[in-house]
């Protein structure tokens, strides 16, 4: 009898897990005239229920598959635990999540902020209210989350950046090394609205929540994150800023992003 009960328990757990989905979709972008590979993770969806959603942007050279296997390995379990829908678009190797004035089929700001949100709203049981929709990312994706989140401040209620590249002006050789110049052109002629420093006026009145974190051993990103935190503090723009031990690597951001998602869950349930 004891063995039978154990088997029933295992079958019940298996049934619950099978109801949770990791969906691979090609989502068409009219703006770019191409399909974008996207992973959508749902909890065990209950009939008639709707769920908060979070858009998760990978870093430079990353992709959604790597995100769920290496960058945030507990993501699938978190979707089930927190009853949340996660949307992971492929931001290409080096799109920087901008609408490029140079590359016609690299218009990721519009795709993610508008086209992808519309697609998800129509096809998945998400709560269609900015209070229940967030966006976060790390490194290139940290910049992208702030760029898209603030540009579409009526769409996203909470924005998170982990070890984000928040200041192209102090990026140094990184501006060309990480191919920002390929999509935005020379720094000297960049559209100032694409600089994170120029988003503070928007952030002051956007009615959003902001989270920034960075590892203390992240030699490339820590000073620009501290500088932006100081600017937000001086301007009295509410935000949460966190520093903890860690470098610019998966060990740091897998922990920090998991913690940010827990804070997102608290925001959605507040």
N, C-alpha and C positions, 0 to 999 in steps of 0.2 A: 504493500500500500504506500509506504514511504517513497519508494522508487517511482510509483505512478504519479504521486503528487509532484515530485521533482520534475518529471517529464512534462506534466501539465504546465508547471511554472515556466519551464524553458520555452515551451510552445507559445505561451502567452506573451513572454518577453519578445520572442522572435516576431510574433504578429505585430506587436507595437512598433518594433524597429522597422519592419517592412513597410509600415504605413508612412513612416518618415521618408522624404524623398530628396535625392540629390539629382537635380535635373540639368542636363546639358542642352542648351538651346542656341541656335543661330538666330540672333535678333537682327532684323533688317534696319539699317539706318538710311533713310531717304536723303539726309544731309550729306552722307558720304557715299551713297549708292553702293553699299556693300553690307554683308552680314558680319556681325560681331559675335564671336563665341562668348557665351555667358553661362555661368553656373548659378542656378537658383536652388537654395536649400530651404526646405520647408520642414516644420515640425509635423507631428501626426495631426493632420488637419481634421477638425471636427465640423460636422455639417452645420452651416449657418454662422460659424465663427469667423471673425476677421482678426488679423494679426499685425503688429508693428513690423516695419521693414527697415533694414539697414543696408546701404550700398557700400561695398568694401572695395577699395582701390589698391591694387598691388603696387609695389615699388618698381623702379627702373629695372628692366630685363626680366621682370616676373611675369606670371600668368595665373589665372584662377586655379588651374590644376595644382600648381606648386603651392598656392595659398593654403589649400585644404590639406595638403600632404606634409608641408614643411613649415610654412610661415605662421599659420594658426591651426595647429593640428587638432585642437579640441573644438573646432568650429561646428562640425556636424552635431556633436553632442550638445553644444550650447544652444543650437537652434531648437532642439527638442526640449531641453531643460527650461529655457526662458520663453518658449512658445513665440518664436520670432522667425521671420522670413529674411534670409540673407541673399543679397543679389551681388554677384561677383562678375563684373564685365571684364573682358580682356582689353586693357588699355594700350595694347601694342607694346612693343619693346621699349619705346622711347617717346610716346605721344605727349607726355607731360600733362595730359588731360585738358588740353587747351583747344580752342578753335584756331588752327594754324592759318596765318595769312599767307603762308608759303606752300603748304601741302594740302591740295584740295580734298584728299580722302583722309585727312587727319583732323576731324572736327569733333573731338571727344567731349568737349564741354556741352555742346548742344545735344549730342547723343545721350549722354548719361543724365544730364539735368532735365531733359525734356522727352526725348524719344523713348528711352529705356523706362523711365518712370511711367509714361503713358502705356507702354506695353505691359508692364508688371501690373499696373492698376486694372487693366482690362482682362488679364488672364489668371490672376492669383488673388486669393482672399486677403488682401492687405487693407488696412485702415487708410482711407484716402484723406488724410489730414496731416499737415506738417508736424503737429504735436506727436505723431506716431511714425515719423519717418526721419531717419538719420543717415549721415554719410561720414565715413572715416577712411583713413589710409595711412600708409607709412612711407617715409622717404619721398620719392616722386609722388606717390599716392597721398602723402600728407599734404604736400602742396596742392595736389589736385582736389582733395576733399575741401580744403579752404576756398580754393578758387571757384569750384562748382557750387559748394554749399552757400557761399555768400552771394554769388550771382543769382542763384535760385533760392533766395531766402524766404519766399512764400511756399516753397516746396519742402524744404528740410528744416526741421525744428532743432536739431542738434548736430554739431559738426565736431569731428575729432581728428587730430593729427598726432601721429607718433613719429618722432625723429624726422620731422618734415623739413624739406628744403624750402625754408620760408623767406630767404633773402638772396635773390639772384645777384644783387650788387656785391655781396660778400662771398659769393660762391667761388670766385677765382677761376682756376682752370676747370673746375667742375662744370661751368657753363657750357664749355665746348666738349669736355671729356664725356659728359653725360648727355650730350647732344640736344641740350635745350636750344642751342643756336639753330639746329636743323629745322625746328618747328616755329621758332619765334624770331629768328634772324639775329643780327648783332645786338648786344645789350644796349649799345648807344642809341638805338632807334626803336627799342621795345615799347609797346603800348603800356603806358604807366598803370593802366587799370589791371594789368596782369601781374603787377608787383604786389606781394602780400601787404607790404607797408601802406599801400594806397587803398586798402579795403577797410580801414578802420572807421571811416565815415559811415560806410554801409553797416558795419558790425554794430555801431553804436545805436542804430535804430531798427535793426532787423528783427528783434524779438526772438533771438536764437540763444541756445546754450553752446558754449565752446569749451573744448578740452584740448590741452596741448601737453605732451610729455616728451622727454628726451633723456637718453643715457648720459651720465656724467663723463664717461670715457669716449663719447662720440665726438672725436676731435673735429670733424667736419661740420656737424650740425648744432652742437651744444651752444655755441656763442650766439648764433642767429636766433635760436629759440629763446635764449635768455633776453636777448635784445627786444624781441617781439613781445615777450611777456612784460618787460618793463614799459614798453610803449602802451600796451593795453592798460596796464596798471596806472600809468600817468594820466591816461585819458579816461580813467574810471569806467572802463568797459568790462563788465563782469565776465570772468572766465576761470577755469580751473587749470592750474599749471603744476606739473609734477616732474621732479627729477629723481632718478634712482640709478643705482649702480648698473652700468651696462654700456656696451659699445654699439656700433652700427652693424648689427648682425641679427640673424633669426632668433638667437637665444634671447636677445633683449625684446625685439618687437613682438614675438609670439606671446610673451608674458604681458607686455604693456597693452597690446590690442585686446587680449582676453579680458584684462581688467577694465579697459575702456568700454567694452561691450557690456560688462556688468553694470557700469555706471549708466550706459544708455538704457538698459532695462529699468533701472531705478527711475530715470527720467520719464520713460513711457508710462510707468505705473504710479507716478506721483500725482 
